[in-house]
Amino acid sequence: MNIKMKKVLILLCGIMVCFSCQHTSKHLQVETDGQDSLKASLYASYAKGFRVEQREGWRLLEICDPQIESNSSSFRFALVEDGVDAEGIPADMPKIRVPIRSAICTTTLQLSGFLKLQALDIVSGVMSAKRLFSKELKQRLDDGRIVKIGKEGNFDVELIMANQPSVILVSLSKRGGFDVLAELGIPLVPYMGYQETSPLAQAEWIKIVGLLLGKEHEADSLFSVVEKNYLAARSLVASADTLQLPSVLYGKLHGDNWYAMGGESFISQICHDAGARYFMSGDERSGGVNLDFENVYSQANDVDFWIVQSKGHSAITYKSLSSEDERYMDFRPWKEHRIITCDMGNTPFNELSPMEPDTILLDFIHAFHPNILKDYQPKYYKVL
């Protein structure tokens, strides 16, 4: 081991110990109201889309869109421990008995918390198996332990009722079709982690899964490790000597439009933390953005790196890109072989990436600054 690598390891260990000490006091805040009664408020350090408040004999779970400052359209649930006869719960507030017995997930990303907490036995239904990578999940689908409930607007209501889930996790970005599920009397819990723009905020949604499963301490511990690893990796970049900040392009053409992510997005933040300049860093949008090819080419044909994600099971190659559109060959990253790909069909990216921003950050650092992490083996994002 050379001297430089020893310094890197020492820095990592030191940062992790430091944040371990700081983290223990961040998650339980006790306040007193005017009548001197105690209110214990479990709050998120990074996530803006959920809040948990201790009440007498139950917990209030409030969920909202992290990108909307007003919580006027929030969703509220009463979490009541099994066997407890709680009082003071508003009549119109959905009640969820915890730990839950079973859950239906309507997106692949929602599975990440259950996988990390080793709670696949609780997952009883999914909407689609198209993007699954986990062999265990596929086996559970094959033997019937997990069922497919149908698609938006065409759910198999009888199958869902027979499944008797405690909750159904839904995504508000979907086209709709959840009205019929609401009529079944099963709590529909919006899972809004995908709307968080901070990588650590997205990962912090494992705490919601932990609360539902009665595993809040395990969830908090898992997140604490991710937080420490992420901050330690970010510090490696910040402390590097004479660091050059490469420019980065993201996305590709879908039909006539180039699909990218805005300057306030998750991908933009990861690039920044990895010591790079995202090509839309000045943009104030946080979600997906459709651009025309000429606009992208005029501002990004000469960037240092280009990130492309593959959604299918066919890996991206330089040949496959050029066959899609010959104009791609005019981009500098294509000419210099500096294209970074994420093979989403042949890695557990869809299922685990929300809970592994620390891994994604290391992947990016390795791609942008290979001298910092010489012996690192990337998991999701690799330079072609």
N, C-alpha and C positions, 0 to 999 in steps of 0.2 A: 504493500500500500504506500503510495507516494505521499509526500508532505502535504500537498494541496488537498488530496482526498481526506486525509486525517483532519485537516482544518474544517472541511465541510461537515464531517460527521460530528465533530465536537460542537460546531455551531448548531446543528440540528438538535442534538441531545440537550444542549443548554436551553434552547428556545422552548422545547417540549416541556422540560421541567418547570420553566418559568410560567408558562401558560397553564400548566396543571395546577400550580398553586393559586393562580388568579381565578381559575374557573369555578372552584368549589363554592364560592359565595355569590355567584351571579344568578342562580336560578330560583331562589326562593326569597321573595321580598315580603316582609310583613309590615302592614300599615295599620294604623288605628283610626277609626272614624270618630265622629263627634261624641258617641256614646261609649267610648273606650272599649268597644268590642273589637276583636282581632279579625283582620281579613288577610288570609294568606293568598298571595297572587303569584301563580306560576306564570312567568312571562318569557317571551322569546328574546334572545340576544340579537338576532339578525332578522328573523322572519317578521313580516308586517301583516300577514294574512290570518293570524290566529291569536286568540287570547284565552287563557284559562283562569278562572277565578273560583276560589274556594267559598262555598256557601255552607249553611248549616245542614250537614248530612248529604251534600251533593256538590258537584262541580258544574259551573257554567262554562261551556265551550262555545266561544263566539268565533265565527269564521267569516272573512270578508275578502274581497279582491284586493291583493296587496298593492295594486297600482291605482287604486281609487282612495283618495285621502279621507273622504267621508265614509263613515261606517253605517250610513242610513239603510243600506241594503244588505246588512250582515245577516248571517244565519246563526241561530242560537239553539243549543241543545243542552239538556240536563243529563249529566253523567251520574248515574246512581249505582253504587256498588250492589251486587247481587245479594239479596236478603235484607237490604236496608229499606225501611219504610220512611223515606224522606218527605219532609213537609215544606211548604212554601214555594213549590214549583208552579209557575204560571200554567194555567189550564191549556193554553194553546202552544206550549213549548214541547217539542218532541222529546221523549224520555228514552235514554239508551242505557240498558243494564250492562254494567262492565264487571269483569271482563266479558267481551262479546263472545258468543258461541261460534259465529260464522260471519263471513263478509263476502260480498260480491264486488269485484273490481271491474270497472268499465274502461280502464286504460291500462296498458302495460306498465307505464311509469308508476302507477299506484302499487304495484307488486313489490317495489324495492324495499319498502319498510318491513313487509312481512318476511321477505327473504333474509334481510339483515338480522331480524329478530328471531329467525328460525321458527316462524309461525305459519308455515304453509298449510298446516292442518286446519287453520282457521279460514283459509281461502276456499270457498265452496263453489264459486262461479266466476267466469270471465266473459267478456263480450266477444273477444276474438283471440285465436291462437296463432294468428298470422305472423307476428313478430316475436314469438317466444324463442328463447335460446336454451333456457334451463332444461336439462334432461329430466330432472325431477318433476318440473311443471308439466312437461309433455307426457310423462308417465302417468301423472295424476289425471290428466285429461283422458288418456287412453283407457284407464281402468274405471273411470266414472267418479272418482273422488272430487274432481272439479268438472263442472258442466259449462257448456256454452249457452248463454241466455238469449242469443240473437243479436240483431243490430238495432241501432237507433230507429225508432218509429216502427219496428217490427219485432218487439221483444216477445219471448215465449212466456207469457204471464203464468200459465199453469205450471211450467217448469220452475219458475221463480218462487211461486207459492209453495210448491212441494219442497223446494230447497230450504225454505224458512230462514233466510239470512237475518242476522241481528241488524245489520246496516248494509246499505249499498253506497259505495263511494262513487261519486259522479264528477264529471268534468264539465264546467259551465262553458267551455270553448266548443263543445260538441254542438251539432246542428239542432238537437232537440230530441223529442220522443220520450222524455222522462216523465211527462205528465201522467202517462198510464201507470208508471211505477209509483208515483206519489199517491195514487188512489188505492194502492195495496196496503197502506198503513205502515210501511217499512221506512224507517228514517233514511232519508237521502242526504248523505254528508258530502258537501262539496270539498274536493281535494284540490286546493289552489296552489300547491307548491310550484307548479309549472309557471305561475305568474310572477313568482319572486325573481327579481333581477340580480340579486346577490347569490353567488354560488353557495355560500354557507347558509343563506336563508332557505334555499331550496332543500338542502340537506337537513335543516332543522325540523322539517315536517315529519321526520321519523318520530318526533315527540308526540305527534297526534296519534300515530299508529300505536305507540307505546301506551298512551292513555287508554285507548280503546281495548288494548289487550291486557291491561293491568300490568304492563311492563315498563312503566315510566322511568324507573331507575336504570334499567338496561338500555333503554333508548337514549337517556341522557348521557350514559357512559360511552355509548357508541358515537354519539355526536361529538362528545368532548375529544375523542381521539381524532376524528376527522378535522375538527377545528384546529387542534394543535398541529397536526400534520400540514394542513393548508397554510397556516400562518408561518410555520417553519420553512416551508418551501418558498413562500413569497419573500421571506427574509433573505433567502439565498440569493435571489435576484437583486434585491435592494442593496445587498452588501457587496455585490460583485464589482470588481475594479474595471474601469473603462468599458462599461457595457454599451454596446451598440443596440439601438432599438429598431428591430426590423419592422417593416410594414406588412400588413396581413390582409388578404382578400378572403371573403367567405361566400360560399354558395355557388350556384350555377344556374343555367337556364332551365326553366320549366315552361315549356311552350314558348311563348313570345317574351316572357318576362324572366328577369334574373331575380331569384328569390334569395334574399340576404336577411340578416338580423340588424336591427337598429343599433344606434350608438350607446343606448342605455341598457342593452340586453345582457343576458348571462354570458354569451360568447365574447362580447366586447370586454366585459369585466375580467374574464379569464385571461384574455390576451394581454390586457393591461398588467395584471398581476404576474404574468409570465415574462414581462419585459418586452412587450411588443406594442406597436401602434396599429389599432384596428382601422381599416380604411374608412369606416363611417363613425369614427369616434366623436365627431362634432354633431352627430345627429341626436335628437332628443327622444326618438322613439325606442320603445323597449321590446316590441314584438317583431314579427316577420314583416319584411318590407319588399315590395315588388318594384324592381327598377328595369329600365330598358337597357339593352345591351350597350348602346352607344354611351350612355351615362356611366356605366360601370367601366367600360374600356377607357374612357377619357380620364378617369381619376385613379384607375387601379391596374392598368396593363403593365406597369413597371414596378409593381410591389415585389417584395422579397419572397413572400410565401403565399400560398393559396390553399385554403382548407375546403375540402369537399367531402360530404358524407354520402355513403351508399346505403340506401334503405332496403335494397333487396339482398339476395344471397349471392349475387355476382359482384366480385370485388372490382373496384375501380382501377383501371390501368391507364397509362398514357395513350395507348391505342384506343381504348374504349371511349376516352374523352374526345379524342380527335375525330372519332367516327360519329359522335353525337353532334359535334359542330366544329368544323375546321378552323373557325376563328379562335378557338381556345389555344391553338398552337402559336398565336401571336403574343400570348401573355408570357412575360418573363419567367414566372415560375415553371411554366411548361417547358420552355427552352432550357432552363438550368436545372430541371428536375428537382424543384423545391415545392412539390405539391404534397400536402399533408392530408391523408385520408382516414376516415373512420369507417371501418367495415361493420356497419350496424347489423347486418344479417348473420355474421359469423362470430360475433362477440356478444357478451351479455349487456351491451350498452343500454338497450331499451329498458331492461329490467333493473339495472343496478346504478347507472350513471347519476341519477338524482342524489344518491347517497354517497357518491364517491367523487366529489369535486376536487379533493386532494390528489387523487390519482390523475384526473384530467389535467390539473395544473402541472403535475410532474411531466406528463406526456408533452405538454406544450413547451415547458422549459427545455426539455431534452431536444425537441425539434428546433426551437429558436436559438438555443444556446447550448449546443452539445458539449462544450468544454466544462460546463458547470456540473453536468450529470453524465460523465463519460460512460460509466458501466450500467446505467439504468436501462431496463427493458420496458418499453412502452406497452400499455395494455390496450388502449382504444385508438389513439391518434398516432399514426406513424408516417414518416416521410417516405414517399414512394421511391 
